[in-house]
Amino acid sequence: MLGLDFFKTKQKKAPSNGPQNVANVLSKGTLSLKDILAPSYIEVDFNHIKIDDKYYRTLFVVGYPRYVSANWLYSLITFDHPLYISMYIYPSESKAVLEELKRKIAEMEATIENDIKSGKVVDPTVQVALDDALSLQAELAKGAERFFQFGLYVTIPADTLEELNHIAKQVDAVLSSLLIISRQATLEMEEGFKSTLPMFYDKLGVWRNMDSTSLAMTFPFSTAALTKNEGILYGVNQHDRSLIIFDRFTLENANSVILGKSGGGKSFLVKLEALRLLMMDVDVVIVDPENEYKKLTESVEGEFVEFSSAAQYKINPFELPHDNIEPDELQNKILNLHSLMRVVMGDLTPSQDALLDRALVATYQGKGITQDQATFQNEPPLLEDLYKVLIGMETPEAHELADRLEKFVTGSASGIFNQQSNFDIKNRFTVFGIRDLEENLRPIAMYVVLDYIWNRVRRDKKKRILVVDEAWYLIKNKDSGAFLYNFAKRARKYLLGLTTITQDVEDFLATNEGKAIITNSSLQVILKQSPAAVDQVAKTFYLTGGEKHFLLAAGVGEGLFFAGQSHVGFHVIASDEEKGIIE
């Protein structure tokens, strides 16, 4: 780059013949160090410059918005393509500025006065400019403001001319969205490129007057603070050491997703959040595949519902609500049972699916339950009633479906899903533990529990958090994954926030349902990641290289905290009393 001034348009540098020859030439004084450092090829065109194999185009700013807020250039600074951005600031003498302002004010006042005398409508842009000038004049006179000349240039690099044109249009669109007017440095591309090198070499000289307050807003150094006036403490901001205090119910939805490898601090964070939410009068319901929350439940006098064949608590998946009944309640229940039966039975052919639909309708009719909501008071059917209906159809396909259900009706899993419900959520902290079920029964139990919770949530609207730990159990099955996604979409209407936790990040992100749950969660926490999963996490969340390495090197309880459009690095903190309760 240092040899740029020594090359003319479309002039090539003579090739060297290796380090030894270069040393010999240098010793003879015919080749300078600048010649070695300079690019081998430079071509200056009408609206771009080509240096070796790279293309560059420079834009300069000629118009700025009237009002700006802190970090208003954020979308330009974080543009998803490398940009060379230069800001040139030249202080001006206040005396000279005041004299110029005085002249401009006199001109605008004269223009307005002439319009009034002529019976014309006063130009509103002139009136606004006059008001701004008078306000600025007063601030300058008091010494509360200073004046500067400000230049803003942007150089866009690209590998091809087509890419350069495409990226230039995108950058121009971003600038336009900020009410910034930019122009290409036509016929001055070489000067524009030099002006964006880190050498304070302003060759364009396109400046605009700017006061110190507006200039301070231009600096891209503000942090994404997440300290609010309400909510609970999540941790400490790693960037500025401020506290992250946030209320998830103030976001578009109260859903959150927590991703991290085993041992990264996911469970501790969730337990800490649950403990603090209880103090904010928010109910907490947890689906716990490993019985990790049992001791915490005892500490806060919650209710732990153990889900196994020998447990006293039972949930009937065929149960219907008795109040707050929706018009299509029975149809929705049958559709949910369709998905549950596919989780129980495995894949079904279209004919088997149609047969199952007829069997489910007949099962409810056998108990006198129809579309008439008054019949919902009847005792709901059990899984064995569906089994008997399938047996009674006397077709090979119906018998095959019955065979798939036999394990849950008369076999080893008969005591789990084939009894009437004898439990209702009344405690503010309720945990469903399913650790004692065998591995292949856990997705079924989680589905049944979630469906049961959904029916209870709709009956009584209040702020609740539902935690689904090890959500990959559900996501790995398409039907249960779709059910969890629908749960996440509809939770907001019932003041419910869904917290989805998983350590199997790759499997979770590999499914459309998993990605949809993440994008439908306004609060996202990414803790320590493994090298195998970090690339996919970085791609999903558009992380920078620095953020990716931060996740790889993060300690326990450290990670990235996303809330709406802001995200920061954070570290979970807890008092000794909280640690004692949790651990």
N, C-alpha and C positions, 0 to 999 in steps of 0.2 A: 504494500500500500504506500510505503514511503516514496517509491519511485514513480508515483502517478504523474507528477508534473513533468517528468522527463519523456513522456510518451505522447505521441500524436495519435489522432484517430486512425484505427485500423493498422497500427504499427506493431510489429512483432519483435520480441527480444531474441537475440541470437542464442541458440542453444549452447549449453556448456558441455564439456566432454568429461565430466567427473570432477571430484573434489581436488585431485592433484593439479589438473589443468587450471581450475579456478584459482588455486593458490599461486600458480605460476603467473597467471594473468594479473592477479592483484599485486604481486611483487614487482611487475613491470609498470604498474600504474595505469593500465588501460581499462580496468573494470573496477568500479567502486562497490562498496557494500550496498548502496541503494539499488544498484543494478541487480544484485543477487536477490534482494528482498522484494523487488517489484514483481507484479504479476507478469506472466508471459504474454498475455494478450488483453487488450482493452479496445472496446468498440463503443463509441458514443453515438447513440441514435437520437431520433426526434423525441421520443417519449420513454426511453429506457437507456440503460448503460449495461454493457456486457463485459464482465471481468473473468477471464478464463472461461469456465463453463457455467457461471452463475449470472443471472439477470437481476437487475435492480431498477426500481422506479421510486422516485421521491415525490411526496405530497407535502405542500405547505398549507398552513391554516390561515385563512383571511377573515373569518367571521366566527364569533363566539356567542354562546347563549347569554341572555340578559341576567339570569339567575343561575347560580351553581351551588352545589352542596359538597360536603367533604368527600374526597376521593371520587370526584365525578368522572375522572378519566379511567376508572377501574375496568370498564368493558374494553377499552383500547389496550390497557396495560396487560390484561389477561387474554388477549386475543389468541385464538388457537392456531397460531402460526408465528414463527419468529419475525419480529419487527425491530428496526433500529429507530428509536425515538430520541430526539434531541430537543431540549428546552434551553433557550438562550434568554437570559435576564440581564437587562441593562438599567441601572438606576438613573432616574431623571431628577433634575433640580426642581424642587417644589415651586420656587419663584417663577421659573419659566413656564411650568405647567399651569400655575395660577393665572398668569398673563394670557396664555393661550385659552384657558377655560373662560376667562372674562370676555375675550373676543368672541368665542363660540356662543356664549350665553347671550351676548348682545345681538348676534346674528339671528339666533332662534327667536328671541323676544321680538325683534323687528319683523320677522316672518309672520309670527302669530298676530302681531298688531295689524300688519297690512291685510291679512286674511279677514280679520274682524271688520276693519274699515271698509273692505270691499264686499262685505256681506257673504263671504265664503265660510264654509265649515272648516274649523281649524283641523289641520292634519294631526291625527292622534299620535303618530310616530314622532312628530316634532315636539308635541307636548310632553310625551314620555321622556324623550331625550333631554328636554329642558329640565324636567324634574330631577332626572339622574345627575345632570351636570351641576345643578344648584346644590344637591345633597353632597356630591363629591367635593365641590368648592368649599363648603362649610367644614367637611372633615379635614381637608388639606390645610385650611387656614388654622384649625385648632391643633394641627400636628398629630391627629389621630390616625391619619393615613399617609402613606408615601406613594409615589408614582413610579412606575417602571415601564420599560419597553420590553415586550415579551414576544419571542418567536418560537413556534412549535413546528417541527418538521418530522416526517415519518418516511423512512425508506423501507421498501418491501423487497425482500430477497426471494428468488424462486429458481427452480432448476430448468424450467422451460418458459418460453414466451407465453404459451397458452395458460400455464399455471399462474404466471405473473398477472395476466389480464383478469383471471378469475379471482385471485386473492385481492387484487386492487379494487374490484367491485365490492367485495365483501367488506374491506376496510372502509371504503367510502360509505357503505350502508351503515356501518357502526358509527362513523362520525356524524352522519346525517341524523341518526337516532338521538345523538347527543346535542342536536341543533348546532353542530359545527359545520362551517362551510370550508371545504378544502379545494385545492387546485393542484393539478400536476405541474411539476417544474419543467414545463415544455421548453426545449432548447437550452435548458440549464440543468440537465441531469447530472453532469459531472460535478457542477457546483453543489447540487443537492446531495449527492453521495458524500462529498467531502464534508458537508455541513453536519451529517449524521455520524461521522467518525468521532470517537472519544478523544478529540484533540482541541475542542473549543475553536473550531475553524469555520466561522459563520460566513459562508460565501453567498448565501441567498439574500440575507438582510431584509426579510419580510417580517415586520414587527407590528405589534398592536399595543396601544396604551392599556395598562392594567394596574389597578390599585393593589395595595399590599394584602387586603383581605381576600380578594378574588385570587391573587397569586398563591396565597397559602392554601386555598382549596384545591389548587391544581397539583400540588405535590402528592404523589401516590404512596404516601407513607402511613395512612391511617390503618388501624388494626380492626379486625372483625370482632369487636367486643360483643359478648353475649350476656351482659349483665342487665337484667330486667328488674322492674320494681315488684314483681310477683313471681311465684314459682318456687322450685326447690333447688338446692345446690347440687350440681353434678360434678364439679371439680374445679381445677385451676387452669386458666388459659396459659399455655406454654409460651405464648408470644409476649404478653405484657404483664403476666402474673396477676391478672384480674380474676375475679371469681365468675364462674359460669353459673348464673342463676336463671332458670328458665321454666316457663309453664308450657308444657306441651299442648295443653288445651287451647292456647291462643293461636296455634298454627292452623293451616287449612284443614288438617285432620290431626288427631292425637296419636296416630300410628307411629311406631318406631321399629327399627330393625337394628340388631346388634350382631356384628360379624367379628370373628376372631378365632385363632387357633386354641386348642386345649391348653389351659393354664394361663391364658392371657388376661383373666380377670372378668370374664363375662358374667358369671354367676354372682360374684361379689357386687358388681355394679347394679345388677337387677335387684338383688336383695336390698342394697342400700337405697335405691330409688323407691322400692316398695315400702320400706320402712318410713321414708320421708313423706311419701304420698299419703300414707295413713294419717299423718299429722295434719295434712291439708284436707281431710275429710273426703278422700278418694278411696273407693273400695278397690280391692285387689283380688283377682282370681288367677290362679296359676295352674297350668297343666305341666306336671313334673314327671318326666320319664325315668329319672334316677333317684327320686325321693330326696333330692338335695335340700329341699326347703322344709323338711319335717321339723327340724330343731327350731328354725325361725318361726314356724307356725306355733310351736309350743311357747316360745318367748313372748309373742304378741297376743297369746290367747286366741289364736285363730282356730280353724277347723281343718283337719287333714283327712281327706276322703281317700281311703286306700282302695284301689280298683284291682280286684283279683277274684278268683273263683271262691275263695274261702272268706272274703270280706263281707261285712254285714250290709254295706251300701250297694244298691243296684240301680241301674238306669235302663229304662225300656226305650229303645230307639223309635218305637212306633207311637209313643205318647204324643197326644195333641194338647194344645193349650185350651184352657177353659174360659179365659177372658182375654180381652184385647185381640179378638180373632180377626184376621184379615179376610177379605172376600174369597180369595183363592187359597186359603190355608191348606186344605186337603191336597190340592194339586201340587203345591210346593213341597208338602211333606212327602208325597209319593216320589217326586223328582229327587229329593234329598236321599230317600231310601234307595232309589235307583243307583245313585253314586255310591252309597254305602255298600250295597250288595255287590257292586263291581269291585270294591276294595276287598270284600269278604270272599267272593267267588273267583275273582280274576277276570280276564278278558271274556267278553260275551259277543257272540255273533248277533247280527241284526234280528234274526228270528228268535234267538234266545232272549234278547232285550225286550222284544214285543211280548213274548210269552211271560216274562217277569212282570211287565206292566199290568197285564191282565190278572196275574196272580196277586199282585199287591192290591189292586182294586177289589178283587174278590175277598181278600183277607179282611179288609175293613168292612165290606158289606156283610161278612159273616158275623161281625160284632154289631151289626145294625148301624154302622157309621156311614153316612152319605154326605152329600154337599150341604145338607141342612145342618146349620151350626148347632141346633139344639141336640143333635145326635152326638156331638163331641163330648157330652157328659157321660156317654156310655164307657164302659171299661175298654181301654184300647187293646188291640191284639198283641200277641207276643210273636217272637221269631218262630216258635213251634207251630203257630197257626199258619204262617206262610209255608212252612215245611209240609204241613198236612194238605194245604191247597195244591201244592206242586205234586205231591204224591197222588192226589185224587184226580189230577188231569190225565193220568194214564197214557202219557206219550213219552217216547225215549228222551226227548229234549227236556221235558219237565222232570223226569226221573234223574237225569244228569244234574240239573240244577239242585234238586233235592239232595243228591249225594254230596254236593259241595257244601250244603248247609248242615249236614248230619253231625259234623264235629261240634257245631255250636248248639245243637239241640239235644242230642243224646250222647255225644262223645266227650272228649276230655275238656272242652271249653264250654260245656253245657250250663255251668253255673254263673256265667259272666254276663251274657247278653240276652238271657231268656227268662227274665223275671220282671215283675212290675216295679216301677220306680218307687223308692222308699226314702227319698232324700230331697231337700230343697235348700237352695243357697240362702242362708240367713246371716251368716257371719261376715263381717267386713273384710276378713282375710281368709280366703278359702283356697286350699290346695288339693288338686287331684293327683295322687301318686299312682303311677302305673308300672313301677319298677319290677314288681313280682310277676308280671305277665311275660310270656315268652316273646321273643323278638318279633315274630311275624304277627302277633296279636296287638302289638303296640299301636300301629297306625289305625287299626279298627277302633281300639279303645279311645284314641285321641279324637277320631272323627265323631264317635258317639258322644263324648264329653263336650266337644265344641258345639255340636248340634243342641245338646241339652242346655248349655250355657246361653246359646243364642236365643232360645225360647224364653229363658228367664230374663235376659237383658231387655227384650222387647216389652215384657210385662211392666217393668218398672224403670223408667228413664232416670238415671243419675250418673254422675261421673264415676266411671270405672276404668280400670286397666286390666286387660287380659294378657297374661304372659304365656306364650307357647314356647317352651324350651325344646331344643333339639328339633326344630321345625323340619329338618330334612327328612324325618320319618314320613311326614305328610307329602312333602314336595316330590319325593321320588316316585309317588304314584300319581298319575295324571288326574284322576277323579278327586282324590283327597286334596291334591294341590290346587285344583280349580275351586274346591269348596273353601279352602283357606283364603284364596285370593278374593272370592266373593264376600267372605267375612270381612276382609280388610276394606273393601270398597264401601260396604254398607254400615260399618261400625260407627262412623261419624254421626249418622242420623239418630243414634241412640246414646250419644254422649260416651261412647266406648272408644278407648284407645287400645289398639292391638300391638303388643310387643313381641316381635318374632326374633328368636335367638337361634343361631346355628354355628357350629364349628366346622361343618363340612361345606365350606364356602364354594368350592368348585362345583359340587353337585347342585347346590342351591342356585348358583348363577347359570348353570347349564340348561335350566328349564325356563320356558316362557313365563310360567306361573311364578317362579322364584324372582325373576327380574321384575315382573309386574308388581309383586308385593313390595320390592325395594323402592321402585319409582313411585308407588302409592303411599309411601311413608315419609312424612314431613321431617321426622327426626331420625337421623342415621348415625350410628356409632361404629367406627371401625377400629378394633384393637389390634394387637400384635398379629402379624400375618406370617405364614410360612413362605419360603421362596417359591414353592410350587403354585401357590394361589395368588400371590401378590400382583402378578401381571394382569390377571383377569379382573381383580379388584380395581387396579389402577385404570384399566380400560373402561370399566362400568361407571366409575365415579369421576373420570377425567382427572386423575391425580397427576401432579407434576413429578418429575424425577426425584426431587427432594422429599416430597411427601411419601413416595414409594419407599425410599430408603429409610425414612423415619419409622414407617410401619414395620420394616424388617428388624430395625435395631431397638424398637420400643420395649420398655420393661413392662412388668405386670401392672395393669391399670392405666396404661398410657395408650393413646391413639388419637384419632381424628373425630371431632364432634361436629356433625352437620345439623344445622337448624335453619330450614328455609333456604335462603340464598347465601347464608354465611357458614363458614366452617373454619375451625381452629384446631390446633393441636392442644390436647388437654391431658391432665393427670387426675385420676380419681382420688379424692381425699375423704377421710372419715374420722370421726372422733374415736377416742378409746372406748367410750361407752357403746357406740355403734358397732365397732369391731367386735366387742365382747358379745353383743347380741347376735351378730351375724355368724361369727365363727364358733 
